[in-house]
C-alpha cells in the first residue's frame, strides 16, 4: 500500500486530536490527591519501601533496559504475513501493519495484566507489595514492545528515555501532560539544547513515583481486602496496561507518521 502525503497528514491530524483530548479530569485528579495524602500517613512502611523500588527500576531501565528488553523475534508473530527479521524490516512496513501488530500486542498484555492483577489481588495487602513493582514492569515491557512494533530500538538509551517519558505522561495531571507532549514532539529535533532539556527532566523521577502512587494507590486500597481484591486487582491492572498501551500507540504512531511524511517530502522534491 502506497502511503500518500495526504493520507499521512490526515493520520497525523488524528494523532494531534487525541493529544488535544488529553485534557480530562484535571479537577478530579487534583482533588483525588488529598485523601490519599491522608491515607499515606497510615500506609505501612514496608509498602512505602516497595513503592520506592520504582525509582530503582526506572533508573536501571534507563541505563541498561534490564530484563524488559525483547528481541525483535519475540514480537514478529504479531505481524500477519510479514517477514520480520530486523527493525529495518519493521520501519519499511505500512503504518496500518504496525497498528495491527500493536493492537494484537495490547490485547495480549491486557489479558496478562488481568490475570496478574487477579492473582496478586487474592492475598489483599500482603500480595499488594508484589503487585506494584510487577505492574510497573509490565507497563515498561508493553511500551518498549510497542516501540519495536513501530520500528524503534529500545536497546538505545535515548529510546528508553522516550519510553519513561511515555510512562510519566500517563501518570501526569493535565499541566504535566502538556509539558511532556511538548518535550516528546521535539524529541527527534537535532537541536542539542532541546535534547539536554529533555534529559534534565528525568531528574523528576520522584514525581513519576508520586504520580504513580496517587493515581493507582487509592484504587489499590480496595485490593487490600482479601478475596475481593481478586476483582479489583484484575480490573485495575488491566486498566493501567490499557492506558499505557493507548498512550504508547498514539505517541509512537505520531512519531512514525512524521518520519514518513519527511521521507515522502524528500522523495517528492527529488522527483
N, C-alpha and C positions, 0 to 999 in steps of 0.2 A: 504494500500500500504506500502510495506517494503522499507524504505529509506536506501539504502546501503551506505557504506562509500565512494564508488567510485562515486555514483550519487551526494551525498552531496558535495564531493570535487569538482566535476565539476560545481555545482551551486555556490560554494564559489569562484571559479575562475571567473565566470561571474560577481559576485559582485565586485571583485577586478578589473576586466576590466572596469567596469562602473566607479569606483573610479579613475582609470588612465585616463579616458576620460574627467574628470572634470578639464581639463587644458585650457578650452576655451578662450574666447576673453579677455585675460589679458590687452593687449594694449588698446583695445577699452573701456574696463571697466574703466581703469585708465584715459583715455582721456575723458570719459564721466563725470568724476567728476568735471572737470574745469568749463564748462559752468554752471553747477548747483551751484557751489560755488559763481558765479557771480549773478545768479538768486536769490540765497539765501538772498542776501542783499536787494532784493526788495520784499521778501516774507512777507506778513503782519504778525504782531506779534501774532495775535490770531491763525494763522495756526501753527506757531512755537510752541506755547503753547500746541496745540493739539498733535503735534508730540511728545512733551515731555511726554505725557501721556503714551507712550510706555514704558518708563523707569519704571513708577509706575506699569504698567500692568505686566511687566516681573518679577519685584520684588515680587508682590503679587502672581503671578502664582507659582514661585519657593517655596514660603512659604506655601501656602495653596491650590493651584490649582484653587481656586476661583470658578467661575461659569462655567469653561471649562470642569471640570471632568464629565465623563459619566459613568453610571453603566454598568456592563457587559451586562445586559439585553437590553440596548439601541442599541447594535450592533450585538446581537445574530442573528438577521434576515438576516445578510449578509452571514451566514454560511448555505448553502443549504444542507438540510438533516442531519445536525449535531445537536445533543442535547448539547447546551452550557448553563451551569449554573454557571460556575466559571472559573477563569483564568487557573486553573489546567486542566480543560477540553480543553481549547484552546492550552495549551502547549503540550498536547499529540496528537494533530492533525497533519496530514501530512503537509509538507510545502506548497504543492500545494493548499490545502484547505485554508490556511492562505492567500496565494497570491490572490486567487479568492475573498475572503472577502474584502481585501484591494482594489482590482480593483473596486468592486461594491461601496465601500465607496467613493473612489476617484471620480467616475462618479457622484455620488450624490452631493458631495461637490463642484465639478467644476460647476455643474448646478446651485447650490445655489449661488456660487460666481458670476456667470454670471448675475443672476437676481439682486443680491445685488448691483453689480457694475453699472448695468444699471439704477437702481432706484436712487442711490445717484449721478449718473452722470448727471441726468436731470437738477439739480439745479446749476451745474457749481461750482464755487469757494465756494459758501455758503454751499452746502452739502458735499464738499470735506472734511471739518473739521470733519464730522461724519464718512466719509468713511475710513479714515486712521486707527483709532483705531478699527473699526469694522472689517476691513480686517485682522489686526493683530490677533484679537480674533478668526476669522475663521481659520486662519493658525494654531494657537495653538490648537484649537479644533480638527482640522484634524489630526495633527501629534500625539496628545495624543490618539486619537481613533485608529490610525494605530498601536500605541504601544500595545493597548489592543488586536488588531487583531493578533498580534504575541505573545501574552501571557505575556506581561509586564504590570506592575501595576503603572499607573500614580499617584496613591494615595501616592506612595513613593516619598519623597522629592528628593532623589538621581535620581530617574527616571525622574522627571520633569526637573532636571538639564540636563540630556541627551537630552530631548526634546528641551530645549532652545538652546543647542549646535547645534542641527539639524537646527534650525531656523537661527542661526548665520552662519552655513555652507552655506545655500542658499544665504545669503546676502554678503558673503565674496568674496574677489578677489582671484586669483589663489594661492597666497602665503598663505593667510588665510585659504583657503580650505585644503591645505596640512597639515597645523598645526592642524586644527580641526580633520581631518581624523586620524591623529596620536593619538590625545587625545581619540577619540572615539574607536579606535582599542584596546586601553589599558583600556577602561572604566571599564571592569569587572575584571581587574587584581587585585588580593588580596593585592598587594603591596600598603601600605598606602601612601607612598611618591608620587606615581603616582596619587592617588585619590586627595591628597591635591593639587597637581599641577593643576588638572582639576578644582577643586573648586576655586582656586585662579583666574582662567581665567574669572570667572563670574563677576569679578570686571570690566571687559571690556564691560559691558552692553552698555555704551555710544557709543562704536564702533559699536555695533549692530544697534543702533538707527541711527547713521550717515550713515551706510551702507544701512540701510533700506531706508533712505531718498534719498541717492544718486542713488540707484538702481531704486526706484519707483518714486521719486519726479519729475524728469524731464518728465517722461511719464505722470504723473498725471497733468502736466501743460495743456495737451491737454484736460483733463477732465474739466478744468475750464471754457471751453466755453459752455454756456447753450445749451441744446438740443443735440449738437454734442457730449457732454460729455456722453450721453447715450451709444453711440457706443464704445467710448474709455474706459469708465468705465467698461463695460461688458467684453471687451477683456482683459484689464489689470488685473482685479481681477481674471478672470478665469485662466490667465497665472500664476499669483502669487500663487494661490492654487495648480495648476498643478505642479509647481516647487517644492513646499514643500512636496507634496504628493509623487512625484518621489523620492526625497531625503530620505524621511521618510521610504518609502518601501525598498529602497536599503540598507540603513543603518541598519534598524531593521532586514531585511531579512538576511543580512550577520551575524549579531549578533546571530540570532536563528540558522543559519547553523552551526556556530562554536560550539554552545552549543550541538547541535545534534551530531556533529562529536565527541565531547568529550565523550558524553554518549555512542555512538556506540563503541568507542575505549575501554572504561571501560568494557562494556559488552563482547567485544571480548577477552580482557585479562582474564576475569573471566572464559570464556569458555576454 
